[in-house]
Amino acid sequence: MNRPATSHLPATGPAPAADRPAVRAAGAPLRILIADADAEMRRLIALVLRGDGHEVVQVTDGSELLEAIASLVIDGARPFDLIMSAQAIPGLPGVSVLAGLRSRGRRTPFVLMTGNPVVQAQATRLGAVVLDRPFDAEAIRRAVSRADEIAQGTL
């Protein structure tokens, strides 16, 4: 029997206004958090997104991902407009991070990169956009655009 993914995110109340997707002008640059243990893949994704004008923050594992997310609450850092995570990151699977965010009312748009159909279905149920591996630059752009459109209520 499959158990729901658990998360190691700190328990908090309802999502603060800073964590809720803000209404932005269509096509405005996003602040995107990328989590992938594969340095080359991370750099390639960042290259595509920066080339499109987005601000990118990169992390390599689950603990760095949680630290970046927690900094929003603890330090009042500028929120991420989108989180893009590989499923297979050391320390904490991407779908567990997604489940933890959703269980706490966090609606930050999320793109999960995985080729596993079971995980893809779980991520979709949690409101994520799935980027099926392998993918190319256009697939990255489509996933980011779709996640942003869902967050803005235009899809």
C-alpha positions in Angstrom: 0.0 0.0 0.0 1.4 3.4 -1.0 1.7 5.9 1.8 1.4 9.6 1.2 4.7 11.4 0.9 5.8 13.1 4.1 7.8 16.2 4.4 10.4 17.7 6.7 9.2 21.3 6.3 8.6 23.1 9.6 4.9 23.2 10.6 3.4 26.6 10.1 0.0 28.1 9.9 -1.7 29.3 6.7 0.5 30.5 3.9 1.6 34.1 4.5 0.8 36.6 1.8 4.5 36.6 0.8 4.2 32.9 -0.2 1.0 33.2 -2.2 1.5 33.7 -5.9 1.3 37.4 -6.7 -0.5 38.8 -9.7 2.2 39.8 -12.2 2.1 41.2 -15.7 1.9 38.5 -18.3 5.4 37.4 -19.3 7.1 39.2 -16.4 10.4 37.6 -15.3 10.0 35.0 -12.5 12.2 34.2 -9.6 12.8 30.5 -9.9 14.4 28.0 -7.5 15.9 25.0 -9.3 16.8 21.8 -7.3 18.7 19.1 -9.1 21.7 17.1 -8.0 23.1 16.9 -11.5 25.2 20.0 -11.8 25.3 20.0 -15.6 21.5 19.6 -15.8 21.0 22.4 -13.3 23.3 24.7 -15.2 21.6 24.0 -18.5 18.1 24.7 -17.0 19.4 27.9 -15.5 21.0 28.9 -18.8 17.7 28.5 -20.6 15.7 30.3 -17.9 18.2 33.2 -17.5 18.3 33.5 -21.3 14.5 34.2 -21.0 15.1 36.9 -18.4 14.2 35.0 -15.3 16.2 35.2 -12.0 17.4 31.7 -11.0 18.6 30.3 -7.6 20.2 26.8 -7.7 20.4 24.2 -5.0 21.8 20.6 -5.1 19.8 18.6 -2.6 16.8 18.4 -0.3 18.3 20.2 2.6 19.4 23.1 0.5 15.9 23.2 -1.1 14.3 23.3 2.4 16.7 26.0 3.5 15.9 28.2 0.5 12.2 27.7 1.1 12.6 28.4 4.9 14.5 31.6 4.2 11.3 33.1 2.9 9.7 32.7 6.3 12.7 33.2 8.6 14.6 35.9 6.7 11.8 37.5 4.8 13.6 36.8 1.6 11.8 37.6 -1.7 9.5 34.7 -2.5 10.1 32.3 -5.3 7.5 32.6 -8.1 8.2 29.0 -9.1 10.0 25.9 -7.7 11.5 23.5 -10.2 12.8 20.2 -8.6 14.1 16.9 -9.7 12.4 14.0 -8.1 15.7 12.3 -7.4 17.5 14.8 -5.2 19.6 13.6 -2.3 18.0 13.8 1.1 14.4 14.4 0.2 12.5 13.5 -3.0 11.0 16.4 -4.9 7.4 15.1 -4.6 7.9 15.0 -0.8 8.8 18.7 -0.8 5.7 19.4 -3.0 3.5 17.4 -0.7 4.8 19.3 2.4 4.2 22.6 0.8 0.6 21.7 -0.2 -0.2 20.2 3.2 0.7 23.6 4.7 -1.4 25.6 2.2 1.5 26.8 0.2 0.5 27.3 -3.4 3.9 28.2 -4.9 3.9 26.9 -8.5 5.9 23.7 -8.8 7.5 21.9 -11.7 8.6 18.3 -10.9 11.2 16.7 -13.2 10.7 12.9 -13.3 10.3 10.1 -15.7 8.5 7.9 -13.2 4.7 7.6 -14.1 3.6 6.9 -10.6 5.4 10.0 -9.2 4.1 12.0 -12.2 0.5 11.1 -11.3 1.1 12.0 -7.6 2.7 15.3 -8.5 -0.2 16.1 -10.9 -2.8 15.4 -8.1 -0.8 17.9 -5.9 -1.1 20.6 -8.6 2.4 20.4 -10.0 3.4 20.6 -13.7 5.4 17.5 -14.6 8.4 17.8 -16.8 8.9 14.3 -18.2 12.5 13.2 -18.6 14.3 13.5 -21.0 13.4 17.1 -22.1 14.7 19.9 -24.1 14.8 23.7 -23.8 11.4 24.2 -25.3 9.9 21.7 -22.8 11.4 23.6 -20.0 9.9 26.8 -21.3 6.5 25.2 -21.7 6.5 23.8 -18.2 7.5 27.1 -16.6 4.8 28.9 -18.7 2.1 26.4 -17.8 3.0 26.6 -14.1 2.9 30.4 -14.2 -0.4 30.4 -16.0 -2.0 28.0 -13.5 -0.7 30.2 -10.6 -2.1 33.4 -12.3 -5.5 31.7 -13.0 -5.1 32.1 -16.8 -5.2 28.4 -17.6 
